[in-house]
Every structure is written in C-alpha cells, then in structure tokens.
Amino acid sequence: MSGKTPLEFVRLFFDQGMVNHIRDQTKIYALQKDAKEFGVSSAEVECLLGILAFTGIVKMPSYRSYWSNETRYPVIADAMSRDRFEQIKKYLHFNDNLTQKPRGDPGHDKIHKVRPLIEMIRDNFMKIPPEEHQAVDEQIVPTKRKI
C-alpha cells in the first residue's frame, strides 16, 4: 500500500459508491422524517465523514466547540458551516428504515441500519491484495498461552 496519500488510502475503504449510497439514503430518510426534499451532495457527505473522523481525534466538549469563536478549529470550521454540518448529521442514514423487518420476524436483522455500510467496507477490504510479509503477535491477538 506504499505510495498512497492518506486520502487515497481512506478512499480504498470508503469509495465513491459508498459515499453515493450514504447520500441517497440520507435523502430518503429526510423525506420519510420531514416529508420534504433535502439536497445533499456526495462532496458534502464526504466532508461530513471527514469532520466526524477529525472529531474522533481532536476532542472537544461538543460539536459546536469546533465552530465557536473561543475554541474554533479551522480544519473543521473552514470545511463546512456548523449549521450545514448539523443539518446533514440530523438526516445521516445508511439504510432505508421501511425495508427493515420487525422484531420477531425470521428475517429480522439486528444491524439492518448499518448492514450495507458493513458489507461495502468488507468488500473493499477484500479488494486489497495481502502484503508479502505479515506478522501476528500477542499485541494483535491477545493470548494467555505460555510459550
């Protein structure tokens, strides 16, 4: 995987098809929830996912802190307005709620809401060829076995 930029590396797992799927499901959910058209682009979804990744690394008391005058974090604040971030996050969805089978039904899926995302990520992982040299040790796979 050498020679890839961080963005290119992330896009191996979160490809354009996945971003488009999230965009489409977000639009569907907005219609279901508020019965109104919600315009969101793939670029905005990608930006939102990037912001969510950053907020997992750079911790602040609340999302609003990244845009606040006192604690403004330019990498996030300059990428998208706070109001637009909150608006997209409000409707962010990965699967259509109307296709979920009820509890007790034999076809009920506990992870229905994120199932397509998990499958797409797994498929994208499978596209990456294994490296020639790989190592697995007790740090990766914990064991109590004595050698």
C-alpha positions as CSV (number, residue, x, y, z in Angstrom):
1,M,0.0,0.0,0.0
2,S,3.0,2.2,-0.2
3,G,2.9,5.4,-2.3
4,K,-0.7,6.3,-1.3
5,T,-1.7,9.5,0.3
6,P,-3.8,9.3,3.4
7,L,-6.9,10.4,1.4
8,E,-6.2,7.8,-1.3
9,F,-5.8,5.1,1.4
10,V,-9.1,6.1,3.1
11,R,-10.9,6.0,-0.3
12,L,-9.9,2.4,-0.7
13,F,-12.4,1.6,2.0
14,F,-14.9,4.5,1.6
15,D,-15.1,4.6,-2.1
16,Q,-17.4,6.8,-4.2
17,G,-20.1,4.1,-4.4
18,M,-20.3,4.1,-0.7
19,V,-20.5,7.9,-0.4
20,N,-23.2,8.0,-3.1
21,H,-25.2,5.3,-1.2
22,I,-25.0,7.3,2.1
23,R,-26.0,10.4,0.2
24,D,-29.1,8.6,-1.3
25,Q,-30.1,7.0,2.0
26,T,-29.8,10.4,3.7
27,K,-32.1,12.0,1.2
28,I,-34.6,9.1,1.6
29,Y,-34.6,9.5,5.4
30,A,-35.2,13.2,5.2
31,L,-38.2,12.6,3.0
32,Q,-39.5,9.9,5.4
33,K,-38.9,12.1,8.5
34,D,-40.0,15.5,7.4
35,A,-41.7,14.8,4.1
36,K,-39.5,17.4,2.4
37,E,-36.8,17.3,-0.2
38,F,-33.3,17.5,1.2
39,G,-30.5,18.4,-1.1
40,V,-27.1,17.0,-0.1
41,S,-24.1,16.3,-2.4
42,S,-21.6,13.4,-2.3
43,A,-18.9,16.0,-1.6
44,E,-20.8,17.2,1.4
45,V,-21.2,13.6,2.7
46,E,-17.5,13.1,2.2
47,C,-16.8,16.3,4.1
48,L,-19.1,15.3,6.9
49,L,-17.4,11.9,7.2
50,G,-14.0,13.7,7.3
51,I,-15.2,16.0,10.1
52,L,-16.5,13.1,12.1
53,A,-13.2,11.4,11.8
54,F,-11.4,14.6,12.9
55,T,-13.7,14.9,15.9
56,G,-12.7,11.4,17.0
57,I,-9.1,12.5,17.1
58,V,-9.3,16.2,18.3
59,K,-11.7,16.0,21.3
60,M,-13.8,19.0,22.4
61,P,-16.7,19.2,24.8
62,S,-19.3,19.4,22.0
63,Y,-19.6,19.6,18.2
64,R,-20.4,23.3,18.4
65,S,-17.0,23.9,20.1
66,Y,-15.2,23.4,16.7
67,W,-17.0,26.4,15.3
68,S,-17.1,28.6,18.5
69,N,-15.1,31.8,18.4
70,E,-13.1,30.8,21.6
71,T,-12.2,27.3,20.5
72,R,-12.5,27.4,16.7
73,Y,-10.7,24.6,14.9
74,P,-10.1,25.9,11.4
75,V,-9.6,22.5,9.7
76,I,-13.2,21.7,10.6
77,A,-14.8,25.2,10.7
78,D,-13.5,26.1,7.3
79,A,-14.6,22.9,5.6
80,M,-18.3,23.3,6.4
81,S,-20.5,25.6,8.3
82,R,-21.8,24.5,11.7
83,D,-25.5,24.7,10.7
84,R,-24.9,22.7,7.5
85,F,-23.0,20.1,9.4
86,E,-25.8,19.7,12.0
87,Q,-28.4,19.6,9.2
88,I,-26.7,16.8,7.3
89,K,-25.9,14.9,10.6
90,K,-29.5,15.1,11.5
91,Y,-30.6,13.1,8.4
92,L,-27.4,10.9,8.1
93,H,-28.6,7.4,7.2
94,F,-27.1,4.2,5.8
95,N,-30.2,2.1,5.0
96,D,-33.9,2.5,4.4
97,N,-36.0,2.1,7.5
98,L,-39.0,1.0,5.5
99,T,-37.2,-2.2,4.4
100,Q,-36.4,-3.3,8.0
101,K,-38.4,-6.4,9.1
102,P,-39.9,-6.2,12.6
103,R,-38.5,-7.9,15.7
104,G,-39.7,-11.5,15.9
105,D,-39.9,-11.9,12.2
106,P,-37.5,-14.7,11.0
107,G,-35.8,-12.2,8.6
108,H,-35.2,-9.5,11.3
109,D,-31.7,-8.1,11.1
110,K,-30.3,-6.5,14.3
111,I,-27.8,-4.4,12.3
112,H,-30.2,-3.5,9.4
113,K,-29.4,0.2,9.8
114,V,-25.7,-0.3,9.1
115,R,-25.7,-3.6,7.1
116,P,-25.0,-2.0,3.7
117,L,-22.1,0.0,5.1
118,I,-20.5,-3.1,6.7
119,E,-20.9,-5.1,3.5
120,M,-19.4,-2.4,1.4
121,I,-16.4,-1.9,3.7
122,R,-15.9,-5.7,3.8
123,D,-16.0,-5.9,0.0
124,N,-13.5,-3.0,-0.2
125,F,-11.1,-4.7,2.2
126,M,-11.3,-7.9,0.1
127,K,-10.0,-5.8,-3.0
128,I,-6.7,-5.0,-1.2
129,P,-4.1,-7.6,-2.0
130,P,-2.3,-9.0,1.0
131,E,1.3,-7.8,1.7
132,E,4.1,-10.2,1.2
133,H,5.2,-10.1,4.8
134,Q,2.7,-10.1,7.6
135,A,3.0,-10.6,11.3
136,V,0.6,-11.5,14.0
137,D,1.6,-11.4,17.7
138,E,0.1,-11.2,21.1
139,Q,-0.4,-7.5,20.8
140,I,-2.7,-8.0,17.8
141,V,-4.3,-11.3,19.0
142,P,-4.3,-11.3,22.8
143,T,-3.4,-14.7,24.4
144,K,-2.6,-16.0,27.8
145,R,-0.7,-19.0,26.5
146,K,2.7,-19.5,27.9
147,I,5.5,-20.4,25.4
